Amino acid sequence: MRAAELRRLVQHHADLYHRLDAPEIPDADYDALVAELRALEERYPQLAEPDSPAAAVGAAPSELFAPVAHDIPMMSLDNAFDIGELRAWDARAASRLDRPVGPYVCELKFDGLAISVRYERGKLVRAATRGDGRVGENVTHNVATIADVPDTLGTDAPEVLEVRGEVYMAISAFERLNKAREAASEARHAKPRPYVNPRNTAAGSLRQKKAAVTAERELSWWCYQLGAMSGGPQLGRHSETLEFLASLGLPVNDDWLLAENLAAVEDYVVRAEQRRHAHDYETDGVVVKVDDFALHAELGTTSRHPRWAVAYKFAPEERSTKLMDIQVSIGGKGKATPFAVLEPVFVGGSTVEKATLHNEDQVETKDVRPGDTVVVRKAGDVIPEVLRPVLSERPEGLPAWVFPEFCPCPNRSPLVREEGDAAHHCRHPHCPAQQAGAIEHFASRAAMDIEGLGERTVELLIAEGLLTDVADLYSLEVADLEGLERFGSLKARNLVDGIEASKQRSLARLLFGLNIRHLGAAVGEYLAHAVADDLPDDPDAVDDLDRIARASKEDLAEVPGVGPTIAASVRSFFDHPDNQRVIGKLRTARVNCAGPAPPEAGEAARATLADMSIVVTGTLENYSREKAAAAISARGGRAPGSVSGNTTAVVAGASPGTSKLTKAEKLGVPILDERSFEHLLATGELP
């Protein structure tokens, strides 16, 4: 029976979330299970049971801590998942009162652990978790280690004050904790097992038997509700409560609003969801409360929640779905990246069918397997990512995924993973995926800037046999293109003209466009400028590109900003017969192979980032942090380590610092990927 199965699932996942702090499924999936169970029990009352988990608040307290009975129950809130449901909540309240409800107080809904803290004569005497709403766990010693929780409230404090709030872990603290965990794992030569998210980590940290461990976790606290009070002022509104608690020195988040009507509430909800990543803490919704306490009494409560408040839930950024397959894509430089093929799921504002898995180590660490139910995260415009499997739903005997030995292209060349490299690469010069990626890269704005050569067009021209390498672009004629799918005479002429114009691009752009491993736009400029000053004379060289191609690995490594790794890659590229053939064809097509403009113009070109402040975070494919900073500095820019109001842009690679991205979003600073960064280096223009 579905109702019985739902009760089992809801109870199982409620225990994992509330009691063990180890949820397997996202909140949105749990909410969907509860909603389905409640709907069934309401439609078929004969199926309902007195102890149904659909009517429960939280979970039974752990036996590890002494029980604490709450003088006033800590109830959960009813949920609204869209504006329509928010309006329905308001209409029900207005109908019950037989008049309009407002004003309202809107507060951010924090993703943490609900706590009740009791003060007597201004001194902290007890702290307890919510537990099942009636009885919680005594975690006083642990809560006392949280810097945001005052030990004393001063002489103006009421005789008794019980205040409720949310213990959470700041995103920046969570990142520091995971970095420390990674360092400790590396010291033990073990694979790091990072903490999953700030909420679970905060809850687990608070339930430590040793308060010293809790103290190390940098927990924080927002208080948002008065539980019980004696000896204090008469308060008639929730907004007065927030102001009173703040006056006592308790941490009240200042991002709350007294809204006169529901339209103002809806505006707040929309803004809060747009800015959900602008804080150093996680929010998953907005709590809307009727401000007037007299109306609280009139509206009353149900068995589960007060009628005078509702939790508006933001669109979920995590959902679970079926992992249908793991495949490998090949990039323009031969990098083999595993990705998940998913049963379509709506998450983060769009339907997701594919998600990155980064590399072999990430797949192994996460232990996700085709056939698993997996949790997928998509936050805003961030690339969807598979986070973890739902192990309780894994079919028995499901085999682990093994990274393929050969490239999926028709050449079936080996996928090579060099020592110290997290990624595998296909090294076959005629790999179709690499050919397409190399041509797209050659035509990109930061390279030869050929408009109209996007992914679909390149694939079409390869399929028609018109392109096998970048040099073939310069033999294309209008007659070759007319009549092809999506090509008319005008489009064909524009593309050929664009290709012709690209012949005059700089040597630096050409070097970058050749897709040499490890060579980014900045290094292309270093080498182009080095021809005149840093490379030895070679009377046999036919042009500046030839001088670079003929230079020894040692001479190349001496060029500022290059170094031995890039030098070896450049030398290997120019030694390959296929690349020599392509360069010969480019030279025959009269593509510019000369060095930079005269010194004055060259210096101006190198100052493209004058007065710009560029922050780099995460791991870039073609730049170390030092080389990225050097490239920025070489163009007159600055590369500070933190985001501020003076920051021009943030460049985000793999595993970027969340706090930096959060601050950038809050300040409206553009966030660039590596390709956009290289465009910025080459042109001085934000894409």
N, C-alpha and C positions, 0 to 999 in steps of 0.2 A: 504494500500500500504506500502511495506517495507521501501521505501525511506522516506515517511512521518513519519513513526514510528521511524526510525533511527534519523531523524532530531529532533523529540521530545525528544528522549532519550539523544542524545548528548547535546542538549541545557540544559536539566534538570541537567545532571551530571556536565556540565561545570559551571553552576551557583553554584551548591553545592561546587565545588572544588575552583573556582577562587573568587567567591563573598562572599560565606558564610563560607568557610573554614571547611566544614562538609561533605566531600565526603562519599558516601555510598558504592561505588565499588572501587576495586583496580585500579591503573593507567593502568595496563595491559589490564583490561577489557574495560576501557574507550578508550584506544588506538585502541582496536579491533573494537569497535563501529564506531569510526571515520574512520578507514581504510575501513570498509565495506561501509560506506556512500560515501566516496570519490570514491571508485571503482564503485559503482552504478552510481554516477553522471557522471563519466568519460565514462562509457560504454553506458549510456543512457542520453545524454546531455539534452534531453527534460524534464528530471526529475529534473535537477538542478534548484536552485533558487538563485537569487542574494545575498540574506542574509543568505545563508546556513551556519549553525554553523560549517560545515567542513572547511570553509574558514576563520573562525574567529580566532583571537589571544586573548587568555585570555577571559575576560568577562567585561561587562560594569562596570565602577567604582561604588562603593556604594555611596548612597546619604548622608551617615553619614559624609563624608569628602569632603572638597572643591576639585573641579576638577583641575588637572594640565595637560596642553597640553605638550607633549614631543616634543622638537625641532626636534629630530630624532626619528622616531618610534621605539618602543621596540618590535621587531618581535619575533615570536616563531621559533623553529628550526625543520627542517625535521628530521625524525627518521629513524634509521637503526636498525633492530632487530636481525641481525646476520651478520657474516663476509661477506656473499654473498651480502647482501644489502649495506654494507659499500663499497664493491668493485664496486657495481653498481653506487653508488653516485660519486665515484672517476672517473669512466669511463665517466659518463655524463659530469662532469666538464672538463675532459681532451678533450672530443669531442668538447665541446663548445669553448675551447681555441685552439684546434688543436695542443696540445702539452702536455707533462706531467705536473702535477699540483704542486707537492711538492716544497719546504718543507712544513710541517704541524706543528701545535701546538696541542698537546693533553693535555686536562685538565679534571680533575674529574668533573662529573656532580652532583652538590649538590641538595639534596631534600629539598628545602626551598621555599622562596618567593622572586621573582625578584624585585629589588629596584633600582631606579635611585637616586643618591645623587649629588647635585650641590654645588660647592664651587665657591665663587667670592672673589678675592683678598685673597685667602687662608682661607676663613671662610665659614663654612657650612651655607647655606642660605635656602636650600629646599631639601626635600626628598619625593619621590612619588613612589607609586606602579606602576606596569606595566599597570593595568587596561585592556583596550581592545587593547593595543599597541599604540594607538594615544593619549588617555586621561587616566590618572591614578588618584590616590587619594593622597591628600596632607597629609603625615604622618610625617611631619618634627619633631614635638615635641616628638613623640614616638621614631623615629630613633635616635634622639639626646641623648636618654638615654642608647643606646647600647655602651658598653665600647669599642668595636672594631672600632667604627665610630669616627674618630678624629673630634674635634670641629674646629681645625685650622690645616693648612698644612705647615706653616712656610713661610719664605720670598722667597723661590725659587719656590713657587707654581705659576702656570699660572694665568693669569687674570681671566679666566673662565675655570672651569674644571667640566664636568659632567661625573661621573663614575658609572658604573653599576655593580651590584653584587647580591649576594643571602643572605638574612637574614635567619638564621637557628637556631635551638636549639640543643646544644650538647646533646649527649645521656646521659651523666652523669647529666647534668642540668635537663633533662626530668625526669630522675629517682628521683632526689631530689624533683622536683615539685610534682610528683605523691605520694611520701612518705609523703610530707607535707599535701597533699590533703587527704590522707588516715588517717593521725593523726587527722586532723580537723574533718573528718567525724566521727571518733570514739569518739571524744570529744562531738559531738552532738548526739551520739548514732544512727547515720545514716549509711546506707550502702554506702561505698565509690564508687564513679563513676570515675574511673581513666581516664585520658586523653588517647586518642587512639594512637597517634603517634607523634613524634617530629615535623614533617612538619606541620600538622594541628594546633598543639599547638602554633608553632612559628607564623603562619599566623594569628591565632586568637588573639595572644598576641600583635601583631603589630597593629591590627585594633581596639585596645581598645580606647575608648574616653578619658580615663584618662591615661596620660603618666606615672603616678606613678605606675599603674598596670603593664605596659610594663616593667618599670625599674626593677620590682621584678622578672621577668621571665628569667633572665640570657640569653638573646638573643645574638647571635654572627653574624658576617658578613664576607663573603669573596667577594672581588671585582675581576672581571675577564674581564672587557671590558671598553674601552673608548667610551663615548657617543659623547660628543662635547668638544672642547678645543679651546681657543684663548690665544695668548700670551705665548704659550709653545714651546717646541722644535719640530722640524719636525721629525715625526716618520713614518717610511716606512714599518714597519713590526709589526705584533701582538706580537711577542716575545719581541720586544723593548718596546712595551706598557706595558707589564707585569713588566718588569724590571724598567721602569720609575715610574709606580704607586707604586711599592714597595719602591723605593727610596724616595718617598714623605711621607712614613710612613703609607700608606694604606695597609690593610691586604690582601696580595696575597698568596694564597695557593702555597706552594713550590713543590707540587707533580705534576708538569707539565713537559712536554718534547717537545723539538724541534726535530721532526722526519724528517729525510731526505727523506724517501720514505714510501710507503704504508706498506711495510713489517714491518718497525719499528713501524708504527701506530698499526698494528695488534698485535704485541708483547706487546705493551703498554696496549691495550684493554684486552688481556688475563690476564696479570699480575694484572691489576686494578680490574678485576672481581674476581680473586682469593683472593685479599686482601680487598675486599669490607667491611669486618667486622673488619679490623685492625685499624679503625679510631674512634674517639669519635664524629663522625657525620655521617649522613646517606648519602650514594651515591647510585645513581640508574643508572649510566652509565658513558660514556666518551664523552666529546664534542671535536670534531675534527674540526679545522679551518685551512684554507689555510693561510699561514703566511704572504705572500706578499700583501700589501694593493692595489697595482696596479692591481693584479689579482682579488681582490674583485670587483673593478670597472668594469673589463671586464666580470666577471661572473654575476654580478647584483643580482637581487632578483626576486622572484615570488610575488604574492599578499599576501603570507603567511610567507615566510621564505627566508633568504639569500641562494644563491646557493653555497656560499663559506664556509659553515659550515654544520655540521650534528651532531645529537645526537645519539650516539650508546647506545642503551638501554640494560642493563644487563637482564639476564633471570629473570622473575618476581618471587618474593618470596611471593607474595600475589595474590590469584585468588579467584573468587567467583564460587560456585558450589551449587548443591542441597543437602540439608541435608535429607537423606532418612529415617534415624532412629537414635535413641539414645539407646544404649544398655549398659549393665554393665558387666565388666569383674571382675573375682575374682582372687586375687593374692594368693601366697603361704601362706601368713599370714592372709588370709581372707578379705583383704582390697577390698572393692567394688569400682571400678573406672568407672565412666561413660565415654563412648567414642562415637564419631560420626561415623555413617556409611554414606559415601559420594558417590555421583555420581562421578566416577573417574575424576580427574583433574590433569593436568601436572603443577607442581609448584615446585620451588626450585630444579630443576634438576631431578625430578622423578615423577612418577604417584602416586598420593595419593588417597587412598580409605577409610582410617580410620584416625581419629585425636582425640587427647585426649581432654577431657572436665574437667579433674582434680577431681572435686567433686560436690556435690549438690549445694553448694553456688555459685560456678563458673557458673554453668548452669543458676541459677536464676539471677545472676548479669548480665550475657551476654544476657539473655532472648532469647536463641535460641530454636527453636521448630522444630520437625520433619515436613518437608514440606517447611521450610524456604529456601530461597537462603542465603547462608552464605559466609563470607570471611574467607579463610583458609590461614594460613601462614606456610611456611616451609623454614627456613633459613639454608642452608648447611645441616649439619648432625643433626640438632635439630629436635626433635620429632614434627610432624605436629600438629598444634593447630588451633582450631576454634576461631576466634577473635570476630565476631559480626554478627548479621543478617542484611540483606539488607531490611529494614522495608518497603520501597516503593514497594517491590515485595512480601510481605507477603500476602497469601490468607486470605480473610476476615473470621473471626471466628476461626482462627487456634488456637487450645487449647495449653496451656502451658504444658511442659513435667513435669511429677511428678515422683520423685525418687521411684523406686519399693519398695514395702514393704517386699518382700521375695527374697531370693537368687534364681538365675535362675537354680540352680542345682536340680536334682530330689528330694532332701530332702525338698525343699521349706522352709528352715529355715528362721526366721526373719533376716533382715538386721538391725543391731543395730548401732546407732550413740550415743556414749557416750558424756557426757557434756564436752565441751572444745576441742573436737576432730572434725576436719573438715571432716573426712572420716567415711563412714559406714563400718561395718565388718560383715561377716558371721562367727558365732562361732560354727557351726556344725562340729564335729570332723571327719565326714565321707563325707564332701563335696568333690566331685571328683576334682573340680578345685583346691581346697586347697591341696588335696592329691598329685596331679601332681606337683604343685608349690613347695610343701614341699620336694618332692623327688628330684626335679631339684636343689633346694637350697642345700640340703644335699650333693649332688654330685658335687657342684660347686668347683672351684679352691680354694677359700678362706676357704671352709669347708673341706669335706673329699676328694676332688680332685679325683673324679672317672671319668676318661676319657671315652667318648662314651655314656654318659647318658644325651643326649640333650632332648629337648622338645618332638620331634617326637618319639624318642625311649621310653621315659617314658610313653607317651600316648598309644603307642602300647602295652607295657607290662601291663599297667592297663587294657586296653581293653581285653587282653588275659587272664585276671584273675591271672596274676603272681605277681602283686604288689598291696597291699592295704596301705602299710606304708613303712617307710624307713628300718625297720628291715627285711622286706621280701627280700631286696636285698641280704642278706647274706645266703639265702636258695636257690638262683638261681644256676642252674647247666647248663653245656654246653648243655645237652640234652634238657633242657627246651627251649633253644633259637634257636637251629639249626632248620632250616626249616621255621622260622618266616619270615615275609616280611623284606627284606633288611638284613637278617642274614644268613651268611655262617658259616662254622666251625671255621675259623680263627677269624672272628669278635666275635663270641660267646665266644671263648676261651680268647681273649683279654679282653673282658668285665668282665668275671668271675675272671680273674687274677687281674684286676684292683680293683674289689670289695674286693677281698681277701687282697690286699696290703693296702687298706684303713683302715683295722682293726688296723693298727699301728699308725694312725694319733694321734695327741696330744689330751688331754682332752679339751683344749681350742677350737680346731677345732670341736670336737664333740659337745660341748655346742653350738657353733655358728650354726652348722649344724642342730641341733634339731629344729630350726626355732621358738624359744621362742620369743614372742612378746617383742619388745623394746631391745632385747639382740643382739647387733652387735658383730663383731669379737673382738673388743677391750674389751668389757665387758666380753666376753668369756675368754679372757686371764686374766683379773682381777680376775675372780672367780677361775680359775684354779690355779693361784698363791696364792689366799687367803686361799686355803685349809690348807696349812701348817702354816700360820701365823695369819690369821684373824678370822677364824671360830672356835668355841669351839669344844673341843674333843667330839667324840661320839663313845663309844665302840661298839655300836650296828651296826654302818655303815660297810658295807661289802667292800667298796672301796671309792675312793675320790669323784666320781660322786654321790654316795649314801650320803656322808656327805653333799654335796651341796643340794641334794634333801630333806634331813631331817632337814636342818637348818631352823630356824624360820625367818619370814619376817623381824623382827627387827635385827637379826644378819646379814642377807644378806644386809640390808640397810647400815650397818656400814662398809661394804667393800669399800675401796676407789674406786671411779668411778662408783659405782652402784646406791645408793640412793633409796628412798622409792618407786618410780614408777616402776623401773625395778625389785626391790625386790618383790613387790606385783605380778608382772607378772611371775617371776620365781616360786614363791610359788604356784601361781594358776596353772602353767603348771605341776609341779610335783605332785600336789594334784589330778589331773584328772586321773581317772582309766585307760582310754585309753592310756595315755602317760606312766603310770606305766607299762602297759602291753608291750608297744613298748620297753621301756628301759630294761625290763626283757628279751625280745628276743635278744636285742643287747648284753646284758651281756652273755647270753647263747651262742651267736655266737662268743664270745671271742673278742669283740670289746674293744679296750683299754679304760678303765674307770679310769685310774690312773692320778695323777697330773703331773706337769711339771718335767723336768729333774733336776738333782742336781743344787744347787744355781749358780755355775759358768756358766753352760750352760743356765740356766734360764735367768740370767742377759744378756747373749749374745743374747738370743732370743728377749728380750725386747728392744734391741737396733737396731731393724731392720730398723729404719728410721734415723739412725745417719747421721747428716750433711744434712738432707733433709729439704726443706722449703715447706710446704703444705698450700695453701690458701683455705679456705672453704667459699663458697658463696651459698646463697639460703637456702631452708629448706630441711633437710634430714629426712627420715622417722624414723630412729632408733637412731639419735643423735641430741641433742641440739648443738648449736655452741660451748658451753663450753665443753661438753663431747667429741666432736670431737677433740677440741684442746687438751684436757687432754689425749686422746688416742694417739695423735701424739707426745705429750711431753713425755709420758710414754715410748715411743720407741726411744727416743733420738732426735726426730725431732723438728722443729719449726713451729708455726702456726700463721704467721703474718696476718694482716688485709688487706694488699694490694699486688698486683702483681708487681714483679720487675724482673730484669735480673737474680736474684739468685733463683727464684722460681722453684721448682722441678716439681710441678703439682698443678692444680686447681681442687677442688672437687665441682661439681655443683649439687645442689638439685633443688627443685621446685622454680620458680621465682628467678633465680640467678641475680646477679648484671651484667647488660649488659656491663658496662665499664670494669669490671674485665675480663669477657670473651673476650671482644674485645682486651684488652691488651695482654691476654694470647695467642690469635691467632696471634697477631702481633709479639710476641716474640717467637712463636713456642713452647709454654709450653703445655704439655699434659693436656687435660680436661677429668676428670674422673666422672663417675656416682657413686652412692653409693656402688653398688656391687664391682666395680673396686677399690674403696677406701678401702673396707674391705679386698679385696685381697692384696692390698698394705700394710695394717696394719699387716696382718698375715704373709706375705712373705718378705716384703721389696722390692718387685719387681714391676715395672710398667707393667701393662698388655699389 
